[in-house]
Amino acid sequence: MPEQRLKDKVAVVTGGGSGIGKATAIRFAEHGAKVYLFDRTHDTAEKTKRIIEQAGGRAEVIECDISQPEMIERGFKQVADESGGKLDIVFANAGINGAMAPIETMSMEDWDQTMDINLRGTFATVKYAVPYLKEHGGSVIITSSINGNRVFSGVGFSAYASTKAAQVAFMKMAALELAQFKIRVNAICPGAIETNIDENTYPSDDLKEVQIPVEFPEGDHPLADKPGSPEQVSNLVLFLASSESSHVTGTEIYVDGAESLLRG
């Protein structure tokens, strides 16, 4: 068996029931961590838990909608109560694409929903984790995106891109503030990844009126001619969660097969 890089660590993964969160939760467990899956879809997270347990790993599901700060606070308290106060890794991954609409016609409610889940939810996840991480230090990884950081051609995604840019800014602020407590904070910026996040994308009927035609030479995924996989992203998150990245903090890392270099 390969060396377990997270042996006896306690990890929280938000949005752990599917996509990048699921792949990362499985990877964490393979490397010895006890994983708590924070997910608003309990049944989906339970399936991830069963996969982990069938492979000999340890996982628990805590129903949690990250747009509801009180649920996040309760979730971390439960983790601490069950683990003797121990918390080592937080993967703030949950998020949505949300409304995809022209700025002029996007409703304030749609804007606020994307902000509440992606940005406010990330802030609350880190906020309520800090008291426990301060005990022994740890690693926080935030799922941002190429959108809002290197790529701005996704017309209609003004809310989503704004949250992803803000996540990176928040990550840098948090990395400096929390360094004194030996808490590292980094962000990953995936490009197109084969997940079900498109199920949380809501294009408006008038989007075509503002879309700008863009043509990419020989496809838009230079490295592999296809989107990346959740497992490829989970390998990066594992590195950032482990002691192998002990001197890495305040950094956004792109995992997109050079897609953003073509699209930027």
N, C-alpha and C positions, 0 to 999 in steps of 0.2 A: 504494500500500500504506500502511495506517495506521502511525503510529509504533510501533515495537516497544519496549514498556515494560520488557522483561526482556532486552534484547539482550546476548548473551554471558554471561548468568548461568548458574549451575549449580544445578539444583533437584532435590530428592528428594521424591517423592510416595509415601507408604505407602498400600497399597490402591489402587494406580494402575490396576488392571485393570478396574474397573467403577465405576458410580455416580458419586458426587461426585469420587472420585479420578481416574477416567478423564476426566471432563469438564474437570477442572482441569489435568491433565497436557497435554491437547490445547490448552487455552487458554494455558498457559505456553509451550508450543512455538510456538504461533502468534505469540507476542510475543518470540521470539528465544532463549528459554532452551534449554539442553540438559537434558533431563529423564531422571532415573533413576527407574524404576518399581520400588519394593520391593513385591513381592506374593508371597503363598504359593501362588497358582495361576498357575504359569508360563505356561500356554497362554493364559489370559485376558489376562494382561499383554502377551503377544506380539501379540495382536490390537490392543491400544491402540497399541503401538509401530508396527505397520504403518500404522495410520491416520495417525499423526504423520508418519511417513516419506513416505507417499504425498502428503502436503500440503507436503513440503519441509522438515519439521522434523527434529530430532535427538532420539533417545531410545534408552535401553538398559534392559534388564530384569535385575534382580537378584532371584533367588528368596529370599524372606525371610518367615519367620513371626515377627511381632513379639512373640509370646509367648516367643520364644527369644532372649534378649539377645545371645548369641554370634553369631547370624546378623545381627543389626542392626550389631554392632560390625564384623564382617567386611564388611558391605555398605558402610558409610561408608569403610572403609579402601580398598575397591576404587574407590569414587567418587574419593577423594582421589588415589589412585595414577594414575588415568586422566585426572584433570583438573589435575594439577600442584598438588594440595593445595587447589584452589579449591572452595568451597561457599558459596552465597549464600542459598538458600531451602530450608526444610524444611517440608513440609506433612504433619504427623502426623495422618493421616486414618483409617488402618485401624482397624476395630473391629467388634464384633458386638452384636446385641441380647441374645443369650444366652438363658438360662433365664427363663421367665416363669411364676412359681409363687408360691403363698402363702409368707410368711416361715416359717410353722411347718413346712412340708413341703419347702421348697427344700433341696436337698442341699448340703453344704459343697463338694463337688466342682463343682457348677454355679456356686455363688458364686465359687469360686476361679478357674474358667475365665474368667468375665466380668471379674474383677479383673485376671487375668494379661494378657489381651489388651488390654482398654480402658485400664486405668490403668498397670499395670506396663509395658506395651508403649509407652505414650506417654512415660513417664519415661525408659525406655531409649533411645527414639528421640532425645529431646532430649539426654540425657546423652552419647551417643556422637557427636552432631553438634557439640557445643559446642567441642571442641578445634579443629575445622576452621573453624567460624564465627568464632571469636575472631580469626582472622588478619586479616579485613577487615570484620567486622561482617556482619549479615544479618537475615533475617526468618524467624521460626518461626510457623506458624499451626497451631493444634490444633482438630480437629473435636470439639466438645462437642455439646450438644443443648439444646433447650428443656426436656427432661425432666431433673429434678434441679436446675434453675435457676429457671424460671418455672412449670413444670407438674409437679404431683405427683398427678395423677388416673389415672396409668397403673398401676392396681392389678396387682401381680404383677411389676412391673419394679423392685423394690427394689435389686437388684444393678446393673442398668443405670443407673438414675438416680443411684445413689451414685457410680459411676465418672464420670458426666458432671459432677456437682457437684464432685468432687475434681479433675477436669481443669481446671476454671476456677480453683480455688484454687491448683493447681500452676502454672498459667499466670501468675497474678499474682506468685507468689513468684519464678518464673523471670524475669519481666520486670524486676523490681527488681534481682535479683542480676546479671543479664547486661547491664543497661543500660550499665555501665562499659565493656563491650566493644563497644558500638554494635550489640548484638543486640536486636532488637525481638521481643516474644512476645505474640501475641494469640490469641483463640479465636473461632470461629464457632459459633453455636447454631442449627442448622437445625431447622425443624419437619418436617412430613410432606413428604418429597421422593420423587419417583418413582425409586426405586432397587431393587436386589435384596436389601437388607439383611434383608427379611423371611424370606429363605431361611436366615438365621442366627438365627431366633427359635424357641424351643422351649417352647410353652405346655404346662403340665402338665394332667393330666386333672382335677385338683381345683380348677383356677383359678376356675371358675364359682361356687364356694362362697364366695369372698371378693370377687368383683367387685361394684362399686357402679354401678347404672344411672345414666347421665348423658345428659341430652338437651340439645342445642345448638340455639338458635333459628336457623332458616334456614341450617342447615349449619354446619360447623366450620372453614371456610376463608374468612374475611370478605373478603379482598382479591380473590381470583380464583376462588372457588368450586371450587377443586381444589388438590391438592398442588403444591408448587413443582417445578421441574426442576433436575437437576444443573447445567445450564448457568447458571441464575440464581445458584446458590451459587458456581460457579467465578468469576463476575464479581467477587464480593466477595473471594474468596481472591486473585485477581489484584491487586486494589487493595491488599490488605494485604501482598502480596509486593513490590510496586513502591515506588519512591521517592515516589510520590504520597501515601503514608501514612507519610512519614518521621518524623512526630512522634506517631504512634499506637502505643502499647504498653501492655500490662497491661489490655487491654480485651476484653470479650466483646461480640460483635455478633450480634443476632438476625436471622435471615433465614427468616421464617416466614409472611409475609403477614398478620400480626396474629393468627395461630392461638393463640399462647400467651396473648394478652390475653383471649381468650374462654375458654380452658381453665383458666387459672391459678386 
